[in-house]
Amino acid sequence: MGKAKKRSLQLGIHDKFRYMTRETALNTVVSNIDKRSEVLDIITLFDFSAEEMLEAGASYEDVMAFGGIVK
């Protein structure tokens, strides 16, 4: 197998958005809320509101730390 084909096959292995639903994305945001750079992409992709994040179990201070990103 050539190098290019081997690299192309490896690209999809580490794809974390492959089967992500809205519920699993919200759980990922709440569980990884301390890792701001990873969570920002998911929040903007699914357009989560502050109310949704609070109902899922995030603390008020953590949600308000995102400022204008969440509605």
Biopython code that builds the backbone (N, CA, C, O; Angstrom):
import numpy as np
from Bio.PDB.StructureBuilder import StructureBuilder

atoms = [
    (1, "MET", "N", (0.847, -1.174, 0.000)),
    (1, "MET", "CA", (0.000, 0.000, 0.000)),
    (1, "MET", "C", (0.890, 1.234, 0.000)),
    (1, "MET", "O", (1.875, 1.305, 0.736)),
    (2, "GLY", "N", (0.537, 2.190, -0.823)),
    (2, "GLY", "CA", (1.325, 3.412, -0.913)),
    (2, "GLY", "C", (1.126, 4.326, 0.286)),
    (2, "GLY", "O", (0.181, 4.164, 1.057)),
    (3, "LYS", "N", (2.028, 5.285, 0.431)),
    (3, "LYS", "CA", (1.968, 6.203, 1.570)),
    (3, "LYS", "C", (0.699, 7.049, 1.558)),
    (3, "LYS", "O", (0.080, 7.253, 2.602)),
    (4, "ALA", "N", (0.314, 7.535, 0.401)),
    (4, "ALA", "CA", (-0.860, 8.407, 0.313)),
    (4, "ALA", "C", (-2.138, 7.671, 0.677)),
    (4, "ALA", "O", (-2.983, 8.209, 1.392)),
    (5, "LYS", "N", (-2.283, 6.465, 0.200)),
    (5, "LYS", "CA", (-3.475, 5.684, 0.522)),
    (5, "LYS", "C", (-3.518, 5.345, 2.012)),
    (5, "LYS", "O", (-4.584, 5.366, 2.627)),
    (6, "LYS", "N", (-2.372, 5.038, 2.580)),
    (6, "LYS", "CA", (-2.297, 4.720, 4.007)),
    (6, "LYS", "C", (-2.710, 5.928, 4.844)),
    (6, "LYS", "O", (-3.434, 5.785, 5.830)),
    (7, "ARG", "N", (-2.248, 7.131, 4.449)),
    (7, "ARG", "CA", (-2.635, 8.348, 5.172)),
    (7, "ARG", "C", (-4.126, 8.627, 5.027)),
    (7, "ARG", "O", (-4.774, 9.043, 5.987)),
    (8, "SER", "N", (-4.665, 8.404, 3.855)),
    (8, "SER", "CA", (-6.091, 8.649, 3.621)),
    (8, "SER", "C", (-6.958, 7.732, 4.461)),
    (8, "SER", "O", (-8.004, 8.154, 4.954)),
    (9, "LEU", "N", (-6.551, 6.510, 4.630)),
    (9, "LEU", "CA", (-7.314, 5.572, 5.454)),
    (9, "LEU", "C", (-7.238, 5.937, 6.926)),
    (9, "LEU", "O", (-8.186, 5.692, 7.673)),
    (10, "GLN", "N", (-6.132, 6.516, 7.353)),
    (10, "GLN", "CA", (-5.966, 6.880, 8.755)),
    (10, "GLN", "C", (-6.735, 8.147, 9.130)),
    (10, "GLN", "O", (-6.991, 8.368, 10.314)),
    (11, "LEU", "N", (-7.109, 8.980, 8.166)),
    (11, "LEU", "CA", (-7.791, 10.241, 8.464)),
    (11, "LEU", "C", (-9.132, 10.030, 9.151)),
    (11, "LEU", "O", (-9.463, 10.767, 10.080)),
    (12, "GLY", "N", (-9.900, 9.061, 8.725)),
    (12, "GLY", "CA", (-11.229, 8.853, 9.280)),
    (12, "GLY", "C", (-11.261, 8.123, 10.602)),
    (12, "GLY", "O", (-12.306, 8.081, 11.250)),
    (13, "ILE", "N", (-10.153, 7.549, 11.023)),
    (13, "ILE", "CA", (-10.136, 6.770, 12.257)),
    (13, "ILE", "C", (-10.333, 7.659, 13.479)),
    (13, "ILE", "O", (-11.029, 7.272, 14.417)),
    (14, "HIS", "N", (-9.738, 8.824, 13.478)),
    (14, "HIS", "CA", (-9.782, 9.701, 14.645)),
    (14, "HIS", "C", (-10.829, 10.811, 14.507)),
    (14, "HIS", "O", (-10.702, 11.856, 15.145)),
    (15, "ASP", "N", (-11.835, 10.603, 13.702)),
    (15, "ASP", "CA", (-12.878, 11.591, 13.472)),
    (15, "ASP", "C", (-13.887, 11.528, 14.608)),
    (15, "ASP", "O", (-14.631, 10.553, 14.712)),
    (16, "LYS", "N", (-13.928, 12.549, 15.466)),
    (16, "LYS", "CA", (-14.809, 12.492, 16.631)),
    (16, "LYS", "C", (-16.237, 12.935, 16.326)),
    (16, "LYS", "O", (-17.125, 12.718, 17.150)),
    (17, "PHE", "N", (-16.488, 13.550, 15.168)),
    (17, "PHE", "CA", (-17.831, 13.985, 14.823)),
    (17, "PHE", "C", (-18.541, 12.998, 13.910)),
    (17, "PHE", "O", (-19.529, 13.353, 13.267)),
    (18, "ARG", "N", (-18.068, 11.803, 13.845)),
    (18, "ARG", "CA", (-18.598, 10.839, 12.903)),
    (18, "ARG", "C", (-20.057, 10.482, 13.188)),
    (18, "ARG", "O", (-20.882, 10.511, 12.275)),
    (19, "TYR", "N", (-20.385, 10.152, 14.416)),
    (19, "TYR", "CA", (-21.743, 9.753, 14.781)),
    (19, "TYR", "C", (-22.261, 10.580, 15.946)),
    (19, "TYR", "O", (-22.981, 10.050, 16.793)),
    (20, "MET", "N", (-21.926, 11.838, 16.016)),
    (20, "MET", "CA", (-22.305, 12.653, 17.160)),
    (20, "MET", "C", (-23.711, 13.219, 16.961)),
    (20, "MET", "O", (-23.981, 13.915, 15.982)),
    (21, "THR", "N", (-24.598, 12.911, 17.903)),
    (21, "THR", "CA", (-25.939, 13.473, 17.897)),
    (21, "THR", "C", (-25.955, 14.692, 18.807)),
    (21, "THR", "O", (-24.966, 14.985, 19.479)),
    (22, "ARG", "N", (-27.066, 15.393, 18.828)),
    (22, "ARG", "CA", (-27.177, 16.580, 19.675)),
    (22, "ARG", "C", (-27.042, 16.234, 21.158)),
    (22, "ARG", "O", (-26.431, 16.984, 21.919)),
    (23, "GLU", "N", (-27.605, 15.112, 21.561)),
    (23, "GLU", "CA", (-27.542, 14.707, 22.970)),
    (23, "GLU", "C", (-26.126, 14.323, 23.381)),
    (23, "GLU", "O", (-25.662, 14.711, 24.453)),
    (24, "THR", "N", (-25.441, 13.563, 22.533)),
    (24, "THR", "CA", (-24.067, 13.189, 22.875)),
    (24, "THR", "C", (-23.145, 14.398, 22.823)),
    (24, "THR", "O", (-22.182, 14.468, 23.586)),
    (25, "ALA", "N", (-23.418, 15.343, 21.945)),
    (25, "ALA", "CA", (-22.616, 16.559, 21.890)),
    (25, "ALA", "C", (-22.804, 17.382, 23.162)),
    (25, "ALA", "O", (-21.839, 17.939, 23.687)),
    (26, "LEU", "N", (-24.032, 17.462, 23.657)),
    (26, "LEU", "CA", (-24.295, 18.203, 24.886)),
    (26, "LEU", "C", (-23.617, 17.541, 26.077)),
    (26, "LEU", "O", (-23.067, 18.228, 26.938)),
    (27, "ASN", "N", (-23.652, 16.225, 26.133)),
    (27, "ASN", "CA", (-22.957, 15.511, 27.206)),
    (27, "ASN", "C", (-21.451, 15.711, 27.118)),
    (27, "ASN", "O", (-20.779, 15.814, 28.145)),
    (28, "THR", "N", (-20.920, 15.766, 25.914)),
    (28, "THR", "CA", (-19.489, 16.010, 25.727)),
    (28, "THR", "C", (-19.115, 17.411, 26.196)),
    (28, "THR", "O", (-18.069, 17.602, 26.817)),
    (29, "VAL", "N", (-19.957, 18.379, 25.905)),
    (29, "VAL", "CA", (-19.698, 19.755, 26.327)),
    (29, "VAL", "C", (-19.695, 19.857, 27.841)),
    (29, "VAL", "O", (-18.808, 20.485, 28.418)),
    (30, "VAL", "N", (-20.670, 19.250, 28.488)),
    (30, "VAL", "CA", (-20.771, 19.343, 29.945)),
    (30, "VAL", "C", (-19.611, 18.615, 30.618)),
    (30, "VAL", "O", (-19.070, 19.097, 31.613)),
    (31, "SER", "N", (-19.227, 17.461, 30.084)),
    (31, "SER", "CA", (-18.149, 16.709, 30.722)),
    (31, "SER", "C", (-16.773, 17.324, 30.475)),
    (31, "SER", "O", (-15.870, 17.144, 31.293)),
    (32, "ASN", "N", (-16.591, 18.044, 29.368)),
    (32, "ASN", "CA", (-15.291, 18.645, 29.040)),
    (32, "ASN", "C", (-15.339, 20.163, 29.071)),
    (32, "ASN", "O", (-14.635, 20.817, 28.301)),
    (33, "ILE", "N", (-16.143, 20.728, 29.932)),
    (33, "ILE", "CA", (-16.346, 22.182, 29.927)),
    (33, "ILE", "C", (-15.077, 22.940, 30.327)),
    (33, "ILE", "O", (-14.945, 24.121, 30.004)),
    (34, "ASP", "N", (-14.144, 22.287, 31.020)),
    (34, "ASP", "CA", (-12.897, 22.947, 31.402)),
    (34, "ASP", "C", (-11.958, 23.128, 30.213)),
    (34, "ASP", "O", (-11.101, 24.010, 30.238)),
    (35, "LYS", "N", (-12.103, 22.316, 29.184)),
    (35, "LYS", "CA", (-11.263, 22.402, 27.979)),
    (35, "LYS", "C", (-11.951, 23.327, 26.979)),
    (35, "LYS", "O", (-12.613, 22.872, 26.047)),
    (36, "ARG", "N", (-11.788, 24.600, 27.184)),
    (36, "ARG", "CA", (-12.543, 25.606, 26.438)),
    (36, "ARG", "C", (-12.343, 25.545, 24.925)),
    (36, "ARG", "O", (-13.302, 25.719, 24.174)),
    (37, "SER", "N", (-11.127, 25.302, 24.471)),
    (37, "SER", "CA", (-10.871, 25.311, 23.029)),
    (37, "SER", "C", (-11.580, 24.161, 22.321)),
    (37, "SER", "O", (-12.028, 24.327, 21.186)),
    (38, "GLU", "N", (-11.691, 23.003, 22.960)),
    (38, "GLU", "CA", (-12.391, 21.864, 22.359)),
    (38, "GLU", "C", (-13.899, 22.060, 22.379)),
    (38, "GLU", "O", (-14.592, 21.674, 21.438)),
    (39, "VAL", "N", (-14.399, 22.650, 23.435)),
    (39, "VAL", "CA", (-15.840, 22.789, 23.640)),
    (39, "VAL", "C", (-16.438, 23.898, 22.768)),
    (39, "VAL", "O", (-17.599, 23.801, 22.372)),
    (40, "LEU", "N", (-15.679, 24.933, 22.466)),
    (40, "LEU", "CA", (-16.196, 26.051, 21.670)),
    (40, "LEU", "C", (-16.667, 25.595, 20.294)),
    (40, "LEU", "O", (-17.704, 26.046, 19.809)),
    (41, "ASP", "N", (-15.916, 24.711, 19.673)),
    (41, "ASP", "CA", (-16.302, 24.221, 18.347)),
    (41, "ASP", "C", (-17.634, 23.482, 18.394)),
    (41, "ASP", "O", (-18.476, 23.653, 17.512)),
    (42, "ILE", "N", (-17.822, 22.671, 19.412)),
    (42, "ILE", "CA", (-19.062, 21.893, 19.520)),
    (42, "ILE", "C", (-20.241, 22.803, 19.842)),
    (42, "ILE", "O", (-21.337, 22.606, 19.317)),
    (43, "ILE", "N", (-20.027, 23.797, 20.701)),
    (43, "ILE", "CA", (-21.108, 24.725, 21.063)),
    (43, "ILE", "C", (-21.575, 25.511, 19.841)),
    (43, "ILE", "O", (-22.777, 25.663, 19.625)),
    (44, "THR", "N", (-20.645, 26.003, 19.052)),
    (44, "THR", "CA", (-21.034, 26.782, 17.880)),
    (44, "THR", "C", (-21.602, 25.900, 16.771)),
    (44, "THR", "O", (-22.454, 26.344, 16.002)),
    (45, "LEU", "N", (-21.139, 24.667, 16.686)),
    (45, "LEU", "CA", (-21.650, 23.760, 15.661)),
    (45, "LEU", "C", (-23.107, 23.408, 15.913)),
    (45, "LEU", "O", (-23.916, 23.419, 14.984)),
    (46, "PHE", "N", (-23.451, 23.097, 17.156)),
    (46, "PHE", "CA", (-24.816, 22.701, 17.496)),
    (46, "PHE", "C", (-25.664, 23.859, 18.000)),
    (46, "PHE", "O", (-26.861, 23.677, 18.226)),
    (47, "ASP", "N", (-25.091, 25.040, 18.185)),
    (47, "ASP", "CA", (-25.796, 26.252, 18.615)),
    (47, "ASP", "C", (-26.562, 26.018, 19.915)),
    (47, "ASP", "O", (-27.772, 26.232, 19.988)),
    (48, "PHE", "N", (-25.829, 25.574, 20.942)),
    (48, "PHE", "CA", (-26.443, 25.335, 22.244)),
    (48, "PHE", "C", (-26.765, 26.645, 22.942)),
    (48, "PHE", "O", (-26.040, 27.631, 22.812)),
    (49, "SER", "N", (-27.870, 26.640, 23.688)),
    (49, "SER", "CA", (-28.216, 27.804, 24.499)),
    (49, "SER", "C", (-27.742, 27.556, 25.926)),
    (49, "SER", "O", (-27.437, 26.427, 26.308)),
    (50, "ALA", "N", (-27.686, 28.624, 26.700)),
    (50, "ALA", "CA", (-27.261, 28.508, 28.090)),
    (50, "ALA", "C", (-28.240, 27.632, 28.877)),
    (50, "ALA", "O", (-27.833, 26.874, 29.757)),
    (51, "GLU", "N", (-29.505, 27.740, 28.561)),
    (51, "GLU", "CA", (-30.531, 26.953, 29.253)),
    (51, "GLU", "C", (-30.317, 25.454, 29.032)),
    (51, "GLU", "O", (-30.434, 24.664, 29.969)),
    (52, "GLU", "N", (-30.006, 25.066, 27.803)),
    (52, "GLU", "CA", (-29.757, 23.654, 27.514)),
    (52, "GLU", "C", (-28.551, 23.127, 28.290)),
    (52, "GLU", "O", (-28.571, 22.015, 28.816)),
    (53, "MET", "N", (-27.513, 23.938, 28.349)),
    (53, "MET", "CA", (-26.304, 23.509, 29.046)),
    (53, "MET", "C", (-26.533, 23.415, 30.552)),
    (53, "MET", "O", (-26.009, 22.512, 31.205)),
    (54, "LEU", "N", (-27.305, 24.338, 31.101)),
    (54, "LEU", "CA", (-27.605, 24.288, 32.533)),
    (54, "LEU", "C", (-28.485, 23.091, 32.877)),
    (54, "LEU", "O", (-28.284, 22.453, 33.911)),
    (55, "GLU", "N", (-29.451, 22.781, 32.027)),
    (55, "GLU", "CA", (-30.312, 21.623, 32.266)),
    (55, "GLU", "C", (-29.547, 20.311, 32.160)),
    (55, "GLU", "O", (-29.930, 19.317, 32.778)),
    (56, "ALA", "N", (-28.472, 20.301, 31.383)),
    (56, "ALA", "CA", (-27.667, 19.093, 31.219)),
    (56, "ALA", "C", (-26.712, 18.879, 32.383)),
    (56, "ALA", "O", (-26.116, 17.808, 32.500)),
    (57, "GLY", "N", (-26.556, 19.883, 33.250)),
    (57, "GLY", "CA", (-25.745, 19.693, 34.442)),
    (57, "GLY", "C", (-24.526, 20.585, 34.555)),
    (57, "GLY", "O", (-23.733, 20.405, 35.479)),
    (58, "ALA", "N", (-24.344, 21.525, 33.667)),
    (58, "ALA", "CA", (-23.207, 22.443, 33.762)),
    (58, "ALA", "C", (-23.483, 23.478, 34.847)),
    (58, "ALA", "O", (-24.636, 23.832, 35.094)),
    (59, "SER", "N", (-22.445, 23.953, 35.483)),
    (59, "SER", "CA", (-22.634, 24.959, 36.523)),
    (59, "SER", "C", (-22.852, 26.335, 35.882)),
    (59, "SER", "O", (-22.432, 26.584, 34.752)),
    (60, "TYR", "N", (-23.504, 27.202, 36.618)),
    (60, "TYR", "CA", (-23.854, 28.531, 36.108)),
    (60, "TYR", "C", (-22.606, 29.342, 35.776)),
    (60, "TYR", "O", (-22.563, 30.025, 34.753)),
    (61, "GLU", "N", (-21.596, 29.270, 36.631)),
    (61, "GLU", "CA", (-20.375, 30.037, 36.418)),
    (61, "GLU", "C", (-19.648, 29.596, 35.150)),
    (61, "GLU", "O", (-19.120, 30.432, 34.417)),
    (62, "ASP", "N", (-19.616, 28.282, 34.886)),
    (62, "ASP", "CA", (-18.954, 27.777, 33.690)),
    (62, "ASP", "C", (-19.669, 28.220, 32.424)),
    (62, "ASP", "O", (-19.026, 28.564, 31.432)),
    (63, "VAL", "N", (-20.982, 28.213, 32.455)),
    (63, "VAL", "CA", (-21.750, 28.624, 31.278)),
    (63, "VAL", "C", (-21.595, 30.114, 31.031)),
    (63, "VAL", "O", (-21.458, 30.528, 29.880)),
    (64, "MET", "N", (-21.614, 30.923, 32.065)),
    (64, "MET", "CA", (-21.482, 32.370, 31.910)),
    (64, "MET", "C", (-20.068, 32.770, 31.523)),
    (64, "MET", "O", (-19.862, 33.883, 31.039)),
    (65, "ALA", "N", (-19.095, 31.900, 31.720)),
    (65, "ALA", "CA", (-17.720, 32.202, 31.325)),
    (65, "ALA", "C", (-17.573, 32.236, 29.808)),
    (65, "ALA", "O", (-16.618, 32.821, 29.297)),
    (66, "PHE", "N", (-18.505, 31.619, 29.079)),
    (66, "PHE", "CA", (-18.459, 31.637, 27.621)),
    (66, "PHE", "C", (-18.963, 32.968, 27.059)),
    (66, "PHE", "O", (-18.735, 33.259, 25.885)),
    (67, "GLY", "N", (-19.619, 33.754, 27.846)),
    (67, "GLY", "CA", (-20.036, 35.088, 27.432)),
    (67, "GLY", "C", (-21.041, 35.091, 26.301)),
    (67, "GLY", "O", (-22.092, 34.457, 26.405)),
    (68, "GLY", "N", (-20.736, 35.795, 25.217)),
    (68, "GLY", "CA", (-21.659, 35.977, 24.109)),
    (68, "GLY", "C", (-21.759, 34.801, 23.161)),
    (68, "GLY", "O", (-22.524, 34.850, 22.197)),
    (69, "ILE", "N", (-21.009, 33.751, 23.411)),
    (69, "ILE", "CA", (-21.065, 32.590, 22.520)),
    (69, "ILE", "C", (-22.372, 31.837, 22.680)),
    (69, "ILE", "O", (-22.954, 31.380, 21.696)),
    (70, "VAL", "N", (-22.834, 31.704, 23.911)),
    (70, "VAL", "CA", (-24.113, 31.017, 24.162)),
    (70, "VAL", "C", (-25.209, 32.055, 24.271)),
    (70, "VAL", "O", (-24.988, 33.182, 24.714)),
    (71, "LYS", "N", (-26.401, 31.644, 23.854)),
    (71, "LYS", "CA", (-27.546, 32.565, 23.910)),
    (71, "LYS", "C", (-28.107, 32.632, 25.293)),
    (71, "LYS", "O", (-29.074, 33.355, 25.533)),
]
sb = StructureBuilder()
sb.init_structure("model")
sb.init_model(0)
sb.init_chain("A")
sb.init_seg("    ")
for serial, (resi, resn, name, xyz) in enumerate(atoms, 1):
    if name == "N":
        sb.init_residue(resn, " ", resi, " ")
    sb.init_atom(name, np.array(xyz, "f"), 0.0, 1.0, " ", f" {name:<3s}", serial, name[0])
structure = sb.get_structure()
